[in-house]
Amino acid sequence: MLRRLLTQTSSRRLLSSKTPFFSKPSLSPFSSLPSSPDPPSSASSHVEESGSSAAAGTTISVDRSGLFNPPDHSHEPTPDSELVKHLKSVIKFRGGPISVAEYMEEVLTNPRSGYYMNRDVFGAQGDFITSPEVSQMFGEMIGVWTVCLWEQMGKPERVNLIELGPGRGTLMVDLLRGTSKFRNFTESLHIHLVECSPALQKLQHQNLKCTDESSSEKKAISSLAGTPVHWHTTLEEVPSGVPTIIIAHEFYDALPVHQFQKSPRGWCEKMVDVGEDSQFRFVLSPQPTPAALYLVKRCTWATPEEKEKLEHVEISPKSMDLTQEIAKRIGSDGGGALIIDYGKDGIISDSLQAIREHKFVNILDDPGSADLSAYVDFPSIKHSAEEASENVSVHGPMTQSQFLGSLGINFRVDALLQNCDDEQAESLRSGYWRLVGDGEAPFWEGPDEQTPIGMGERYLAMAIVNRNQGTPAPFQ
């Protein structure tokens, strides 16, 4: 079945956690960090089965594992942006600092000036490149996974296919194109895109080649497969009661995190405050905060060895709550969820970083102009799902390299190489190694300076499925 799918069908970030930037426990600002080298470049292209294809376009990718942390942010007086004024007013109104999680949420999704809200932040002209932008093969492999899960579900006549944070819509475009010959599958789909950014919703509408069906609701028809497409700002808005497949690729890493540090007073939450110089600074909470309840829960899931070494802990209550919502939906309606992100199969100490124009910058510098993201805590996802519903089973995590390899990406790249010219072949090989390789790509035949840096080991894949459906591919 996998080989048939691969031969018949026609695509935040390379990241790594770095040295924590905490200073000794106090209520003073935290220390700052050294600078970053420039990111490497690579190429990507799209290849069709027929042999005709678009020309390969050069893009810039960021391997965050090879970057160092940013320099001190400037304290020279500059006019405050609208978002900076808003953040300062919140802190002033509260009469004290806000959590890192609240700062992160405002920076990324503030309705008026949040990072994601009013522009396209992806690609060479943005700040980072995601796996679907690297190669068409990534979206095609996700398509293979969804078809296999649909068959395990008993081939239901209607399925809600939900993608959380679809970006430009590239993954969904490649998924629909790759599965277009399996008409029973595509005809069962009702696509629901969970996207809070109006600018990205417009891009998704355009790239999915949608025509509006109704002006009274956010609904359209994608001409790629004749599939209904709906837009929502939260998962709660998506109708339940229908078998569901959920895709969350590089979505969890953008959910807000709370950071805690061990001090002589015990565990203190790291907060964002405004200093006497009117610049943002980090401080420690003088007393317990509400998020400490989630810290206690997360520590109960940690191993004794992990607890012994802990000095800093990063937790994401929103990730836990989202996972529980997903698990309850799958437990009652059937189906499954696929989560792929950069992260760890263990507790996270300190991974929150900011990137602007493919370089690391200080987290507090010019908020709203840089992407903020953090490593995903996969054990937290697993425990949250199992706690929410006894009707689900959790599988993984496994590395992205194992996941894509087991689904047959090797067969897929061989099939595509038979229908492309030399330039496209080089781009396909580069994209392949960036998806499955780790560090320098083995057997790379191109120029040394263009050796792709792989995300195969840095990204992990996990599945949550209805227990009655058995073990999903390729976690058997």
Wavefront OBJ file of the C-alpha trace (Angstrom):
o trace
v 0.000 0.000 0.000
v 2.768 2.434 0.919
v 4.740 1.718 -2.264
v 1.573 2.131 -4.377
v 0.882 5.491 -2.755
v 4.427 6.662 -3.331
v 4.739 5.624 -6.988
v 1.254 6.732 -8.095
v 1.052 10.162 -6.494
v 2.477 13.208 -8.245
v 6.520 19.290 -0.438
v 9.998 26.290 12.129
v 12.812 25.391 11.404
v 16.151 23.889 12.136
v 16.581 24.556 15.780
v 18.527 23.526 18.770
v 18.430 24.487 22.394
v 21.429 26.497 23.548
v 23.129 27.464 26.744
v 20.643 28.955 29.239
v 20.935 32.703 29.619
v 20.003 32.878 33.288
v 22.114 34.770 35.768
v 22.367 33.939 39.443
v 19.022 34.007 41.298
v 17.925 37.565 42.007
v 15.391 40.148 40.946
v 17.922 41.771 38.634
v 18.006 41.485 34.807
v 19.353 38.264 33.325
v 22.619 38.068 31.424
v 22.861 38.447 27.648
v 24.447 36.396 24.930
v 27.042 36.361 22.113
v 26.315 36.813 18.422
v 25.304 34.439 15.632
v 26.912 33.446 12.326
v 25.033 33.751 9.040
v 22.780 30.838 8.064
v 23.570 28.429 5.195
v 21.696 28.510 1.903
v 20.081 25.754 -0.139
v 17.608 25.229 -2.974
v 14.184 23.682 -3.228
v 11.856 22.919 -6.141
v 8.616 21.166 -7.049
v 8.632 18.185 -9.420
v 5.590 16.699 -11.146
v 5.208 13.083 -12.243
v 4.804 14.040 -15.870
v 8.321 15.383 -16.084
v 7.300 19.049 -16.369
v 8.039 21.166 -13.327
v 8.729 24.637 -12.049
v 12.265 25.923 -12.064
v 14.177 25.389 -8.870
v 14.224 28.479 -6.660
v 16.994 29.352 -4.299
v 15.956 29.725 -0.664
v 17.692 30.388 2.600
v 17.376 27.944 5.483
v 18.334 28.250 9.114
v 19.967 25.486 11.107
v 19.453 26.792 14.601
v 21.789 24.157 16.048
v 24.706 25.925 14.400
v 23.891 29.379 15.695
v 25.018 31.030 18.862
v 22.929 33.158 21.158
v 22.365 36.875 20.496
v 24.258 39.919 21.753
v 23.009 42.367 24.323
v 19.985 44.235 23.081
v 20.511 47.913 22.527
v 19.591 50.320 25.285
v 19.760 53.346 23.017
v 16.466 55.234 23.142
v 14.239 54.563 20.134
v 10.562 55.358 19.527
v 8.368 52.660 21.036
v 6.339 50.562 18.609
v 2.627 50.065 19.123
v 3.242 46.597 20.608
v 5.936 47.882 22.977
v 3.577 50.585 24.207
v 0.884 47.958 24.723
v 3.195 45.641 26.682
v 4.408 48.473 28.892
v 0.847 49.577 29.575
v -0.111 46.024 30.607
v 2.839 45.841 33.013
v 2.004 49.279 34.421
v -1.682 48.397 34.808
v -0.806 45.151 36.592
v 1.566 46.958 38.888
v 4.237 44.357 38.221
v 5.843 42.031 35.669
v 4.078 39.636 33.296
v 4.994 35.998 32.654
v 7.219 34.973 29.766
v 4.209 33.079 28.405
v 2.049 36.201 28.323
v 4.865 38.167 26.721
v 5.320 35.438 24.099
v 1.597 35.263 23.310
v 1.315 39.033 22.859
v 4.449 39.165 20.687
v 3.222 36.424 18.353
v -0.552 36.878 18.185
v -1.503 40.369 19.334
v -4.394 41.210 16.965
v -2.957 44.561 15.875
v 0.792 44.041 15.751
v 1.634 40.408 16.579
v 4.416 38.732 14.615
v 2.157 36.276 12.757
v -0.865 38.489 12.288
v -0.274 40.778 9.327
v 2.406 39.308 7.075
v 4.006 36.248 5.511
v 6.924 35.306 7.773
v 7.974 32.142 5.920
v 10.636 31.505 3.278
v 13.748 33.296 2.104
v 12.079 36.703 2.395
v 10.793 35.891 5.884
v 12.575 34.681 8.991
v 12.620 30.877 8.613
v 11.731 27.966 6.335
v 9.613 24.966 7.372
v 9.780 21.354 6.136
v 6.947 21.684 3.578
v 8.852 24.612 2.017
v 12.030 22.500 1.876
v 10.561 19.755 -0.336
v 7.236 18.620 -1.769
v 8.062 15.162 -0.432
v 7.275 16.175 3.138
v 3.616 16.977 2.424
v 3.367 13.871 0.256
v 4.565 11.678 3.124
v 2.011 13.259 5.445
v -0.553 12.387 2.769
v 0.597 8.763 2.878
v 0.144 8.778 6.650
v -3.378 10.236 6.463
v -4.525 7.693 3.849
v -3.139 4.806 5.923
v -4.901 6.120 9.043
v -8.145 6.631 7.086
v -8.021 2.958 6.043
v -7.436 1.898 9.655
v -10.455 3.996 10.621
v -12.587 1.857 8.287
v -12.659 4.309 5.360
v -15.392 6.582 6.751
v -17.404 8.526 4.174
v -16.795 11.814 5.979
v -13.648 12.924 7.795
v -12.658 16.244 9.321
v -9.044 16.830 8.293
v -7.756 19.543 10.627
v -4.415 21.317 10.308
v -3.226 23.487 13.177
v -1.193 26.502 12.072
v -1.023 25.748 8.320
v 1.453 28.528 7.446
v 1.170 29.203 3.725
v -0.881 26.041 3.209
v 2.008 24.297 1.454
v 1.697 21.051 3.413
v -2.028 20.760 2.666
v -1.464 21.589 -1.017
v 1.093 18.783 -1.354
v -1.072 16.394 0.664
v -4.097 16.946 -1.617
v -2.017 16.754 -4.788
v -0.269 13.612 -3.595
v -3.494 11.799 -2.692
v -5.617 13.093 -5.600
v -5.773 9.684 -7.323
v -7.419 8.143 -4.254
v -10.825 9.625 -4.914
v -12.678 7.799 -2.125
v -10.282 9.369 0.350
v -10.296 12.928 -0.998
v -14.085 12.897 -1.444
v -14.485 12.068 2.249
v -12.486 15.109 3.381
v -13.748 18.299 4.945
v -10.681 20.436 5.561
v -10.560 22.686 8.613
v -7.616 25.081 8.905
v -7.022 26.524 12.371
v -5.303 29.843 11.706
v -5.485 33.077 13.717
v -3.622 35.241 11.184
v -5.823 36.992 8.574
v -2.788 37.467 6.328
v -1.945 33.756 6.366
v -5.596 32.805 5.856
v -5.528 34.762 2.591
v -2.328 32.984 1.500
v -3.845 29.590 2.307
v -7.000 30.467 0.357
v -4.853 31.445 -2.631
v -2.465 28.474 -2.554
v -5.261 25.938 -2.136
v -6.897 27.531 -5.205
v -10.139 28.099 -3.349
v -13.349 29.592 -4.632
v -15.725 31.056 -2.051
v -18.952 29.122 -1.617
v -20.637 31.370 0.930
v -20.016 34.962 1.922
v -21.678 34.483 5.309
v -19.108 32.026 6.671
v -15.455 31.180 6.210
v -15.971 28.324 3.770
v -14.623 27.642 0.284
v -13.970 24.840 -2.185
v -10.404 23.865 -3.107
v -10.133 23.145 -6.821
v -7.145 20.872 -6.089
v -9.501 18.075 -5.034
v -12.986 19.606 -4.965
v -12.708 19.609 -1.174
v -14.601 21.951 1.203
v -12.242 24.173 3.213
v -13.197 25.991 6.415
v -11.181 28.452 8.515
v -11.245 28.787 12.301
v -9.214 30.715 14.838
v -9.269 27.919 17.465
v -9.705 24.159 17.532
v -12.812 24.558 19.687
v -14.596 26.149 16.699
v -14.193 23.018 14.557
v -17.386 20.896 14.677
v -17.063 17.614 16.568
v -18.988 14.367 16.189
v -17.175 13.371 12.976
v -14.111 11.083 12.610
v -11.110 13.382 12.744
v -7.515 13.496 11.526
v -5.410 16.300 13.030
v -2.035 17.479 11.739
v 0.106 19.695 13.965
v 3.383 20.412 12.208
v 5.537 23.076 13.858
v 2.537 24.309 15.805
v 3.350 23.330 19.383
v 6.699 25.144 19.291
v 4.905 28.503 19.020
v 2.622 27.916 22.018
v 3.528 30.077 25.030
v 5.901 28.683 27.653
v 6.438 29.552 31.288
v 10.005 29.440 32.577
v 11.044 28.598 36.129
v 14.388 28.852 37.871
v 15.531 27.284 41.130
v 16.614 29.880 43.673
v 17.352 30.000 47.423
v 13.633 30.767 47.829
v 12.650 27.662 45.849
v 11.254 27.580 42.325
v 10.575 31.094 40.993
v 8.898 31.960 37.720
v 10.838 34.091 35.270
v 8.942 37.286 34.393
v 9.235 40.265 32.039
v 9.346 43.725 33.609
v 10.259 47.289 32.611
v 13.455 48.632 34.149
v 14.325 52.153 35.248
v 15.777 52.784 31.771
v 12.344 51.943 30.239
v 13.784 48.792 28.648
v 12.321 45.306 29.098
v 14.226 43.044 31.472
v 13.863 39.623 33.083
v 13.157 39.262 36.794
v 12.139 36.444 39.128
v 8.722 36.309 40.742
v 8.851 37.141 44.460
v 6.082 34.631 45.246
v 4.372 31.561 43.715
v 2.423 32.087 40.472
v -0.611 30.215 39.056
v 1.584 28.406 36.530
v 3.363 26.688 39.424
v 0.493 24.180 39.471
v 1.513 23.024 35.997
v 5.140 22.919 37.127
v 4.188 20.514 39.923
v 2.270 18.329 37.455
v 5.162 18.277 34.982
v 7.658 17.345 37.691
v 5.528 14.339 38.679
v 6.095 13.036 35.136
v 9.864 13.565 35.289
v 12.283 10.758 36.094
v 14.293 10.872 39.344
v 17.433 11.479 37.261
v 15.817 14.467 35.556
v 14.606 15.962 38.820
v 18.036 15.692 40.400
v 19.665 17.821 37.682
v 16.936 20.437 37.303
v 17.918 24.082 37.727
v 15.606 25.538 35.061
v 12.275 24.190 33.783
v 10.194 25.276 30.798
v 6.539 24.241 30.693
v 3.655 24.959 28.332
v 0.226 24.787 29.985
v -1.411 25.647 26.648
v 0.277 22.632 25.066
v -1.052 20.391 27.827
v -4.566 21.815 27.534
v -4.558 21.583 23.724
v -3.388 17.974 23.864
v -6.185 17.086 26.257
v -8.733 18.666 23.920
v -7.297 16.686 20.990
v -7.316 13.435 22.965
v -10.926 13.873 24.089
v -12.037 14.567 20.512
v -10.210 11.539 19.118
v -11.366 9.348 21.988
v -15.038 10.137 21.298
v -15.094 10.686 17.515
v -12.355 8.330 16.301
v -9.337 9.161 14.191
v -5.899 10.362 15.166
v -3.441 13.231 15.442
v 0.091 13.560 14.090
v 2.448 15.944 15.877
v 5.808 16.774 14.280
v 8.074 19.385 15.811
v 11.565 20.021 17.081
v 11.821 18.997 20.696
v 13.006 16.455 23.240
v 11.849 13.161 24.652
v 12.408 14.621 28.105
v 11.869 17.644 30.305
v 12.912 21.003 28.803
v 15.172 23.320 30.766
v 15.487 26.493 28.653
v 14.980 26.628 24.901
v 13.015 29.806 24.136
v 14.756 31.753 21.370
v 14.019 34.552 18.915
v 14.989 34.698 15.256
v 14.757 37.583 12.798
v 15.901 37.486 9.170
v 17.487 34.062 9.722
v 19.610 35.186 12.683
v 19.204 34.936 16.429
v 18.315 38.115 18.284
v 17.609 38.926 21.906
v 14.132 37.866 23.010
v 13.361 41.320 24.402
v 14.556 43.296 21.372
v 11.855 44.991 19.280
v 9.023 42.580 20.219
v 6.784 41.626 17.322
v 9.604 41.781 14.756
v 11.060 38.314 15.456
v 9.728 34.786 15.765
v 9.665 33.268 19.248
v 9.641 29.502 19.613
v 10.594 26.817 22.115
v 11.386 23.120 22.152
v 8.376 20.803 22.398
v 8.146 18.620 25.502
v 6.952 15.315 24.011
v 6.553 13.406 27.306
v 4.231 16.193 28.458
v 2.110 15.641 25.335
v 2.009 11.896 25.944
v 0.979 12.153 29.610
v -1.580 14.891 28.903
v -3.273 12.766 26.224
v -3.368 9.629 28.363
v -4.698 11.629 31.302
v -7.514 13.132 29.214
v -8.964 9.972 27.676
v -8.640 6.257 28.286
v -9.863 5.702 24.708
v -6.649 6.882 23.057
v -3.173 5.417 22.699
v 0.013 7.427 22.172
v 2.844 6.270 19.909
v 6.349 7.660 19.665
v 8.123 9.904 19.583
v 10.391 8.732 16.806
v 12.769 10.882 14.810
v 11.582 12.573 11.624
v 14.190 10.538 9.762
v 12.674 7.274 11.043
v 9.141 8.503 10.393
v 9.707 9.584 6.786
v 11.988 6.642 6.030
v 9.438 4.100 7.254
v 6.702 5.725 5.163
v 8.853 5.304 2.047
v 10.461 8.644 1.250
v 13.384 6.743 -0.320
v 11.051 5.228 -2.922
v 9.487 8.625 -3.482
v 12.728 10.471 -4.172
v 13.779 7.719 -6.612
v 10.467 8.079 -8.488
v 10.793 11.867 -8.700
v 14.412 11.721 -9.874
v 13.286 9.856 -12.984
v 11.294 12.881 -14.163
v 13.528 15.898 -13.642
v 16.548 17.651 -15.055
v 19.953 17.977 -13.378
v 19.110 21.202 -11.555
v 15.887 19.754 -10.181
v 17.662 16.521 -9.226
v 20.192 18.474 -7.168
v 17.366 20.332 -5.447
v 15.506 17.080 -4.710
v 18.606 15.477 -3.188
v 19.273 18.575 -1.114
v 15.668 18.656 0.149
v 15.754 14.936 0.884
v 18.871 15.190 3.057
v 17.585 18.241 4.847
v 14.444 16.303 5.788
v 16.056 13.027 6.883
v 19.745 13.751 7.484
v 21.497 14.851 10.635
v 24.447 17.204 10.482
v 26.343 16.746 7.237
v 24.389 14.697 4.714
v 25.917 11.283 3.985
v 26.554 10.507 0.318
v 26.018 14.167 -0.641
v 27.277 14.638 -4.226
v 27.005 18.419 -4.552
v 29.467 21.192 -3.678
v 30.793 21.100 -0.113
v 29.612 24.628 0.624
v 26.046 23.560 -0.267
v 25.967 20.474 1.960
v 22.469 20.459 3.490
v 22.130 20.454 7.262
v 19.602 17.796 8.254
v 16.650 18.022 10.604
v 16.129 14.255 10.659
v 17.208 13.804 14.279
v 16.158 17.190 15.650
v 12.502 16.831 14.734
v 10.326 14.199 16.410
v 7.008 12.641 15.412
v 4.263 11.424 17.747
v 0.781 10.033 17.051
v -2.338 10.019 19.220
v -5.037 7.642 17.915
v -8.291 6.084 19.003
v -7.384 2.907 20.859
v -9.837 0.773 18.835
v -7.911 1.457 15.602
v -4.704 -0.285 16.573
v -1.189 1.038 16.055
v -0.805 3.595 13.254
v 1.842 3.518 10.548
v 4.780 3.676 10.877
v 4.841 3.174 14.663
v 4.233 -0.589 14.491
l 1 2 3 4 5 6 7 8 9 10
l 12 13 14 15 16 17 18 19 20 21 22 23 24 25 26 27 28 29 30 31 32 33 34 35 36 37 38 39 40 41 42 43 44 45 46 47 48 49 50 51 52 53 54 55 56 57 58 59 60 61 62 63 64 65 66 67 68 69 70 71 72 73 74 75 76 77 78 79 80 81 82 83 84 85 86 87 88 89 90 91 92 93 94 95 96 97 98 99 100 101 102 103 104 105 106 107 108 109 110 111 112 113 114 115 116 117 118 119 120 121 122 123 124 125 126 127 128 129 130 131 132 133 134 135 136 137 138 139 140 141 142 143 144 145 146 147 148 149 150 151 152 153 154 155 156 157 158 159 160 161 162 163 164 165 166 167 168 169 170 171 172 173 174 175 176 177 178 179 180 181 182 183 184 185 186 187 188 189 190 191 192 193 194 195 196 197 198 199 200 201 202 203 204 205 206 207 208 209 210 211 212 213 214 215 216 217 218 219 220 221 222 223 224 225 226 227 228 229 230 231 232 233 234 235 236 237 238 239 240 241 242 243 244 245 246 247 248 249 250 251 252 253 254 255 256 257 258 259 260 261 262 263 264 265 266 267 268 269 270 271 272 273 274 275 276 277 278 279 280 281 282 283 284 285 286 287 288 289 290 291 292 293 294 295 296 297 298 299 300 301 302 303 304 305 306 307 308 309 310 311 312 313 314 315 316 317 318 319 320 321 322 323 324 325 326 327 328 329 330 331 332 333 334 335 336 337 338 339 340 341 342 343 344 345 346 347 348 349 350 351 352 353 354 355 356 357 358 359 360 361 362 363 364 365 366 367 368 369 370 371 372 373 374 375 376 377 378 379 380 381 382 383 384 385 386 387 388 389 390 391 392 393 394 395 396 397 398 399 400 401 402 403 404 405 406 407 408 409 410 411 412 413 414 415 416 417 418 419 420 421 422 423 424 425 426 427 428 429 430 431 432 433 434 435 436 437 438 439 440 441 442 443 444 445 446 447 448 449 450 451 452 453 454 455 456 457 458 459 460 461 462 463 464 465 466 467 468 469 470 471 472 473 474 475 476
